């Protein structure tokens, strides 16, 4: 009976130690996951703010160009300059659009 009791104690000790190690691992992984998610949220907020600033500037530029076109009586050179500005706006929008080859940028890759 002494050997069986000792084996039961060893088995219980192994289970307890395994449970403690499992809990510590789970706790560590939870902390790491939370820190990764917080970092990603900060990146998302920064990117969102940058996009808002860029799109607001683009909207202002489009409004300015539209107003110039509404006034009429533009010379061909003025019209050409306005259309060139519209093409620049299009290029800017295409520059901030998602890249089909890499739709989600890698957070580790600096831009």
C-alpha positions in Angstrom: 0.0 0.0 0.0 2.9 2.3 0.6 4.1 2.0 -3.0 0.7 2.7 -4.5 0.3 5.7 -2.2 3.7 7.1 -3.3 2.8 6.6 -7.0 -0.5 8.4 -6.5 1.4 11.3 -4.8 3.9 11.4 -7.7 1.1 11.4 -10.3 -0.8 14.1 -8.4 2.4 16.2 -8.2 3.1 15.8 -11.9 -0.5 16.9 -12.7 -0.3 19.9 -10.4 3.1 20.9 -11.8 1.7 20.4 -15.4 -1.3 22.5 -14.5 0.8 25.3 -13.0 3.1 25.3 -16.1 0.0 25.3 -18.3 -1.5 28.3 -16.4 1.8 30.2 -16.6 2.0 29.5 -20.3 -1.6 30.6 -20.9 -1.0 33.8 -18.8 2.2 34.6 -20.7 0.5 34.0 -24.1 -2.5 36.2 -23.1 -0.2 39.0 -22.1 1.8 38.8 -25.3 -1.4 38.7 -27.4 -2.8 41.7 -25.6 0.4 43.6 -26.2 0.4 42.7 -29.9 -3.2 43.8 -30.2 -2.5 47.1 -28.4 0.4 47.8 -30.8 -1.8 46.9 -33.8 -4.6 49.3 -32.5 -2.0 52.1 -32.2 -0.8 51.4 -35.7 -4.4 51.4 -36.9 -5.3 54.6 -35.2 -2.2 56.3 -36.7 -2.9 55.0 -40.2 -6.6 56.1 -39.9 -5.6 59.6 -38.9 -3.1 59.8 -41.7 -5.7 58.7 -44.2 -8.2 61.2 -42.8 -5.7 64.1 -43.2 -4.8 63.0 -46.7 -8.4 62.5 -47.9 -9.4 65.9 -46.4 -6.7 67.6 -48.3 -7.8 65.8 -51.5 -11.4 66.8 -50.9 -10.3 70.4 -50.4 -8.3 70.4 -53.6 -11.2 68.8 -55.6 -13.5 71.5 -54.3 -11.1 74.2 -55.3 -10.7 72.8 -58.8 -14.4 72.3 -59.2 -15.0 75.9 -58.2 -12.5 77.1 -60.7 -14.3 75.1 -63.4 -17.7 76.5 -62.4 -16.6 80.1 -62.9 -16.0 79.4 -66.6 -14.1 81.7 -68.9 -10.8 79.8 -68.4 -8.0 80.0 -70.9 -6.8 76.8 -72.4 -3.7 77.0 -70.2 -5.8 77.4 -67.1 -8.0 74.5 -68.1 -4.8 72.4 -68.8 -3.5 73.3 -65.3 -6.7 72.3 -63.6 -6.9 69.0 -65.5 -3.2 68.4 -64.5 -4.2 69.0 -60.9 -7.0 66.5 -61.2 -4.6 63.9 -62.6 -2.3 64.6 -59.6 -5.3 64.0 -57.3 -6.0 60.7 -59.1 -2.3 59.7 -58.7 -2.5 60.5 -55.0 -5.6 58.4 -54.5 -4.1 55.5 -56.4 -1.0 55.9 -54.2 -3.0 55.4 -51.0 -5.2 52.6 -52.5 -4.6 49.0 -51.4 -1.8 47.2 -53.3 -3.4 44.1 -55.0 0.0 42.3 -54.6 0.2 43.2 -50.9 -3.2 44.2 -49.7 -2.3 44.2 -46.0 1.2 45.8 -45.3 3.5 43.9 -43.0 3.7 45.9 -39.8 7.4 44.9 -39.5 8.2 46.5 -42.9 8.9 50.3 -42.6 7.4 52.4 -45.4 
